[in-house]
Amino acid sequence: MFNKAIVAIDKVIDESGWDEPQKAYASSMINAMIFSLILFIPVFLVLLAVNISSDESIFTVQNLLRLVFAIIVLDAMRNNGSK
């Protein structure tokens, strides 16, 4: 999944005209970001599932629908502004 993105990022870093230390720094920061995404997305989903399944959950159906609606509206606003 991340293979094409990593290859594209490496190509951009190689063609950037930076010195070797700058290339190494940028590459390590990108790798750290990808690693943290891979690590923290499942952790977030597990914590969200535990919170939803608890008795005193703030995640009611109404709040979940509000969240979905807010995401849809924000996505529409973002797409509208990019035209």
matplotlib code that plots the C-alpha trace (Angstrom):
import matplotlib.pyplot as plt

x = [0.0, 2.7, 5.2, 4.3, 4.2, 7.6, 9.1, 7.6, 8.8, 12.3, 12.3, 11.3, 14.0, 16.7, 15.7, 15.5, 19.1, 19.7, 23.0, 23.3, 22.7, 19.5, 18.3, 19.0, 17.2, 14.1, 14.1, 14.3, 11.4, 9.2, 10.0, 9.2, 5.9, 4.9, 6.0, 3.9, 0.9, 1.2, 1.6, -0.9, -3.9, -4.6, -4.0, -6.5, -9.1, -8.7, -9.1, -12.1, -13.7, -13.1, -14.6, -17.7, -18.3, -18.0, -21.2, -20.8, -19.8, -20.0, -20.4, -24.1, -25.7, -26.6, -23.1, -21.7, -24.1, -23.0, -19.4, -20.0, -22.0, -19.2, -16.6, -18.8, -19.3, -15.6, -14.6, -17.1, -15.7, -12.2, -13.1, -15.0, -12.0, -9.6, -11.4]
y = [0.0, 2.4, 1.1, 3.4, 6.4, 5.6, 5.3, 8.6, 10.4, 8.9, 10.1, 13.6, 13.7, 12.5, 15.1, 17.9, 19.1, 18.9, 17.9, 14.3, 15.2, 17.1, 14.1, 11.7, 13.9, 14.3, 10.6, 9.7, 12.1, 10.6, 7.1, 8.0, 9.5, 6.4, 4.2, 6.2, 6.0, 2.2, 2.0, 4.4, 3.9, 0.4, 1.6, 4.5, 2.0, -0.3, 2.6, 3.8, 0.3, 0.1, 3.5, 2.7, -0.6, 0.9, 1.5, 5.2, 5.9, 9.4, 7.7, 7.6, 7.0, 10.7, 11.8, 9.4, 10.7, 14.3, 13.3, 11.7, 14.8, 17.1, 15.0, 15.1, 18.9, 19.6, 17.3, 19.1, 22.5, 21.3, 20.0, 23.2, 25.4, 23.4, 24.2]
z = [0.0, 0.9, -1.6, -4.4, -2.1, -0.6, -4.1, -5.2, -2.1, -2.5, -6.1, -5.1, -2.4, -4.8, -7.4, -4.9, -5.2, -1.5, 0.1, 1.4, 5.1, 4.2, 2.1, 4.9, 7.4, 5.1, 4.4, 8.1, 8.9, 6.2, 7.4, 11.0, 9.9, 7.9, 10.8, 13.3, 11.0, 10.7, 14.5, 15.8, 13.5, 14.9, 18.5, 17.9, 16.5, 19.5, 21.9, 20.0, 20.1, 23.9, 24.4, 22.3, 24.1, 27.6, 29.5, 30.0, 26.4, 24.9, 21.5, 21.0, 17.6, 17.5, 18.2, 15.7, 13.0, 13.9, 13.5, 10.1, 9.0, 10.1, 8.2, 5.0, 5.3, 5.9, 3.0, 0.7, 1.9, 1.2, -2.3, -3.1, -2.2, -4.4, -7.7]

ax = plt.figure().add_subplot(projection="3d")
ax.plot(x, y, z, "-o")
ax.set_aspect("equal")
plt.show()
